[in-house]
Amino acid sequence: MPKQIVLGAFEIMAPTFLTNAWSHPDAHPERFTDLASWQQLARELEDGGFDFLFFAEALGYPMDDNGVASPTAIREGVQFPVMEPLSIVTGLAAVTDRLGYVVTTSTTAERPFTNARRFSTVDHLTNGRIGWNIVTSDNAQATMKLLGGNGVIPHDERYARADEFVDLSMKLWEGSWEDGALVMDKATRTMVDQDRLHEVHYQGEYFALDGYYPIPPSPQRTPTLFQAGASPRGRNFAARIAECIFIQERTIEAGAALVADLRERARLAGRDGGDVNIVNNLSVIVADTAEEAQEKRRALTTTPTREAMAALFLGWSGVDLLQFDPAISLAEVKTEVGQSLLKQYQDPNLTVGEVMDHLRDTMGGYKVTGTPEQVADEIVEIVEGTDVDGFLFDHGAGGVEAYRPFLHEVMPLLRERGILPEEPRRGTLREMLTGGGSRLPDSHPGATFRVPSAT
């Protein structure tokens, strides 16, 4: 029996995303501030059988090493303008019954207590349908320039900080309230049984906390944990903490190697390799004929300018391609931001000019293009060849219209092929994505922070 995959929609609260295709004739960039449009998208994703809606984050905007904004980014709308995503989740959950939501926040930009408090609140209000995508920084320059930081924190130090951040967060979620501590007994005028409430004490290199956590346990206690680091340090962090790992491989060979590597790292971290669910970015273009689909792909990839894609690369990697001689390679370039992304383009035989030319075709993960039957067959081939557990669907030109061919023409074929369930999954986000219970499994390191009844 084939593996059944999970499906998420990959979005950002901005006029455009990976393709930077907001000027495409089919795009509707004006909708990014419209709650009703986002609600319509959420409803159609839920009705079609998607499991979750994943929001990336862009705290800042592409900047150079001196913190100066990229003029191209501002003019051509590259991660600018952009809104904060956690705020919209309750508005989407109110019009959906089943769809989960994953939101990105940065351990470099946030504080553990306030971040934990927001996720606990949303987990309550969505009845357990929230996940946290943990990043160490979505834009290191923004942390320094916009948040009053003291310079760019080195890559591995950001992960050391993230280890503390997540451990303290899990201690708040798992180690403060016993189940049943919130009694709300009117007769005795007792709101909380203080014998079943525990102060949290934490002293680390980066964070310290002493006191009570004010929010009682939510349906999941700890939100479902996502992570997307692809450097060796990021992979180790993900293998220790993440329940779902987001990757962006583009070939079956590379995908299979990375999936195997991540499962082995999880085993070395004391977990089972199957404890981590790995989802890969997927861009799909569907049409009645293969030729028509290829023409749609060409129109999508040629919509953004070369300079706009260079600005997107700057925002993700910290490397400004426009400052280099187009004839040289990136082989000797270093960064403290997107090391894994930069590494993909450091072939000494590849010039900077060629990198800029290829970005529109290569940013993101798998590009699947063809008729519905061809697309379904290729997706099955990727799943069988890589052991990936699911996909984050990249919306192309954006808007609910970009999802409909996949929802209505491809997903029924995937159900016929057995890699999607006949009936959509239900429950908390953790139950839907891992097949386990609502709470962290005993094998997860967060379980070590539990008070006796927090199971």
N, C-alpha and C positions, 0 to 999 in steps of 0.2 A: 504493500500500500504506500503511495507516495506521501511525502511529508506535506502537511498542511501549513501554509505560511500565514503570517500576519501582514496587514497592509495599513500603512499610515500615509497621510497627505502632508507634504513638506511645504510649509508656508512661512511667510514673514509679514508683519504688519507694515507693509510699504507698497508703493506703486508697482514694484517689480522685484525679481529675485535673481536666481542663478543665471537665467538667460539674459537679464537686463533688456527684455524685449517689450518694454512698456509702450514703445512707439509702433509696435506691430498692429496692423489693422484690426486684429481680433482682440487686442488687449483693452482693458477698461481700468486704467490706472486711477481714475477719479474715485473708484469705489473703496479705496483702502481705509478711509475714515468712516465708512458707512456700516453701522452695526447690522442693519437688515441684510446687506449683501453677505456678510460673514455668516449670519444665521442661516441664510438660504444654502450656502455652501455646506455648513455643518449638517443640515437636514438631509441634503442629497447624498452626502458621504455616508451618513448613517443608514439611509434607506437602501443605498447600493451595496452595503456590506463592509465598508471600511471599518477598521478597528479603532483608529485614533487619528487625531489631527495634531500635527507636530509644528510648533512655532520656533523657528530660529530667532536669534536676537542680534541686533547691531546697535550696541550701546552708543557708539560714536559714528564716525564716518572715516573714509580713507584719508590718512594724513601722512606726511613725510616724516623723516627722522626728527625734524625740529617742531613737529606738532602743527604744521601748516596744512590746512585743508587742501585736498586735491581740487583744483578748479574744474577738472573734468567731472569729478564725482558730484560736485554741486550742480553743475550745468546739466549733466546727463542723467541725474537721478540714480547714482550708484550708492546704494545703502543710505540714501538721503532723498526725501524725508523718510523717517521711520518712527513708529510708535512702540510703546512698551506692551508686550503681549499678555502678561498674566491678568491684566485688568479686564480683558474681554471674555475670559473663560466662563465666568458665571453667566454672562449674557448668552453664550452659546449653549451651555449646559441646560439652561432654562427651556430651550426649545428642542432638546434632544433627550432621549431616554437611555441610550446605550453607548454612544460614541465617547471614547476617551480623549484626553487632551494632555499634551506634553509641552512644557514651557522651559525655555533656556534661561538660566541665570548664571552669573559669573562669580566664582569664589574669590576672584581678585577684586571685583567691584562691590560685592555685597558684604553684609555682616551675618554671621550664622544665626543669631537670635531673630532678627527681623525677617530674614529670608525664610527660616523655619516657620515663623508665625504666619506668614502669608500663605505658604503651601498648606499648612494645617487648616487654615480657614477655608481655602478653596477645596480641599479634600472633603471637609464637612459639607460644603454647599453643593458639591457635585456628587455626593454619595460615593466617594471613593474612585473618581474617574480622572485623577490628576497624576501626572508624572513630572519628574524634574530632570531635565537634561543638564548635566553638570559640565560647565566649561571653566577653564582656568582664566581665560580672557578671550573675548571676541574682538578686542581691539586694544592692544597694550598702550598705544599712544593716547587713546581716549581716556584710559584710566589715569594717566599722568596729567593730561591737559584739561579734562573736563571735571575730574573728581578730586583734583588737588593732590595727586600722588607725588612721590619723590623719585621719579624716574621709572623706566621700564624694568619690571622685576624679571630676572633671568628665568629662562624656560623651566629648568628643573626645580628652582625654588618655588615657582608658582604651583607646581604639583605637590611639593612638600606642604605648602600652605593649604592646598586643596584637601590633602589627607586629613589635616587637622580640622578644617572647616566641616567636612562631611562627618567625621567622627563626632564632633561636638553636636552637629545637627541630629545625628541618630541618637545620641545620648538624650537630647531634649525630647525627641519623638518617642523613644522606646523606654527611657529610664526615669521618667518623672512621675507619670500617673499610673497607678495600678488600675486595672479594669474594675469598674464599680466605685471608684473614688468620688465620682460626681453623683451625690445621692439626692440632692434637692428635696430634702425631707421638710415639709412645711410644719409638721407637728413639733419637731424638735428645733426648728429654725436652723437646720444644718444644710448648707449648700455643698460643702466638700468634707469628706472624711479625711482629716489631716493625717491620720495614721497611715493612710494609703496614698499619700502624696509625698514625693521625695524631692528634696532640694538637689539641684544639679551643681556639682563642683568640677570645674575644669580649669587646668592651668597648662597651657602649651607655650610653644615658642612664639606663635602668632596670635593666639586668641586666649582669653580668660573669661570665665563666667562663674558666678555664684548666685544661686537663687532658684525660685520656682519658675516653671514653665506655665504660662497662664491659660493654655488651650487644652482642654481634655482630649483624650485620644479620638482621632478621626477614624473613618472606616478602615483605612490602610495603615494608620499610625504614620509610618514612613511612606512618602509618595513613591511610586514606582521609579526606580533609578536608571536613568539613561546616561551614557557618556560617549564622546566622539573623538577622544584623543587618539592619534595614529602614530605618534613618535614612539620609540621604545619606552620612554618614561610614561607616556600617555597610555600605552597598551597595558603596562603593569598596573597603573591606577585603575583602569577599566576592569581588568581581570579580578582585582580585589573587591571592587565596589559595585560595578554596574550589573543590573539585571538585563538590560538591553544595551547593545553596543551598536552605534551607527558608523558605518564605513562607506567609502566612496570609491570602490574599485571599478575598473572599466573592462576587465577581461576575466574570463572564467578561470584562467590559470592564476592570475593575481588574487582573485577573490577566494579561490580554494586555499591558497597558501596563507592568506591573512586569517581566514576563518579558523584554519587548523592551528595557527600560531596563537590566536586569542583563546581558543579552548585549552590549549596546552598551558598557557600562562595562568588561566583560571585554576587548572589542576595544581600547578605549582604554588598557587596562593591558598591551597587548601579547600578548594571548591571542586565540584564536579564540572567537567567541560560542558555538560548540558545545562548547567545553571545559568549560562549566559545565552541570551537570544540575540542574534546578530542580524541587523537589517541593513541593506545596501540601498543607496540612492538609485532611482530608476526613472528615466525619462522615456515616455512612450508617445509616439506619433502613429495614429491609426487612420487609414483611408480605405476606400473600396479596392484600390489597386496598389501594388507595390510602388509603381511609378509615381502615383499621386502622393503617396506617403513620403517618398523621398523628396518630392518637390516641397511639401509642407515642412519637412525637416530643414531643407536648404533655406527656405524663407525665414524660419525661426532663427537659425544660427547666423544668418547674415543681417539680422535686424540691428543689433548693437554695433557701435563703432569699435574699431580696434583699440582706441584710447579708453573707451568705457570699460572694456574687458581688462585692460591694464590697471585701471583704477580699482576694479573689483579684486584683482589679484593683490594689489597693494593693501586693501582692507583686510584680506584674509591671511596674507603672508608677511606683511610689513616690508615688502620689497617693491620699490618703485621701478618698474621696467623702463619707464620713459627717461630715467636718468642715465641709462647705459647706452653705449654704442651698440646699435642693432646688430653689428657684425660679431660681437663677442658672445661667449657662453656664460651661463650662470654657475658654472662648475665650482667656482671659488667663493661664491657669495654666501654669507651667513645671516641668520636671523634669530631673534629670540621669540618670535611669534609663531607663524605657521611653518614649522620646520618640515613636517611631513609633506605639506603641499609643495613647498619649494623643492624638496628632493625629487618630486615627480618630473621636474623640468630641468634637472641639473646634468643631463646628458651632455658631455663636452662637445659632441658633434651637433648639438642643437643651439642655434644662435638666438639671441634675445628677440630679434625680429621674427624668427620662426616661432618662438614661444608665443608672441603676441598674435601671430596669425592662427595658431592652433588653439588658443584659449577658448574660442567660441565653440569648438567641436569637442573639447576635452574636459572643461570644467564640469564637475559633478561625477555621476557614476555611469551605469550602463545606459546606452542609447539604443532603444529598441524601436524599429521603424518598419511598418508593413501593413498588411491586411490584418483583420482581427485574428484569423487563424495563424498567420505567421508570427504575430506578436505573442499569442498564447503559447505556441510551440517554443519560441525562444526563451520565454520566461521559465517554462518547465525545464528547458535545457540548463539555464543558469542555476536554478534551484538544485537540480540533480548533480550538476558539475561542481558546485561550490559548497554545498551543505549550508547555505545561508537560510535564515529562519523567516525572512520576510523582506519587504521593500518599503522605502519612503518614496512616494510618487511625486516627482517634480512636475509642477503644473504647466510648464511651457510658457505660453503667452499670459497665463494667469486667468483667474476668474472661474466660476463654476462651469462655464462652457467648455473649458479645457479638460475637465474631468469626464464629461458625459460620454464621449466615445469609449473610453476605457471602462466606465461604469456599466454601460448598456451593451457593449459589443464584445469586450474582452473578458470581463469578470464571469459572465455565464459560461464561457468556454473553459475558464480555469476551474470552475466548479465541476464541469463535466470531466475534466482531466484529474480531478480529485485533490488538487492542491489548495483549494479553498473549501471551507465547510459549507454544507448545503444550507444551513441556517446560521445567521451571523452570531458571533460570540456575544455573551452577556456577562454581567458581573462587574466587579471592580476592575480597574485597568490592570492590576497585577494578575487577577484571575484570568483575564482575557489573553494577556500576552505571555504568561508563563505557564498557565495550566494548573497553578497551585492555588493556595488560599489567598485571602485578602491581605494577610500580614506577611512580613518578611519570613522566609523559610529559616529553619534552625541552622542551615549550612551557611547563611550569610553572616558576615562579621558584625552586622548591626544587631544580631540576636544576642551578642555578648553584653550589650548595654541594657537588656531588659530587666525590669523589676519583676518580682515573682509571678504576678498574674498577667503580665503583658504578653500574651501569646495569641 
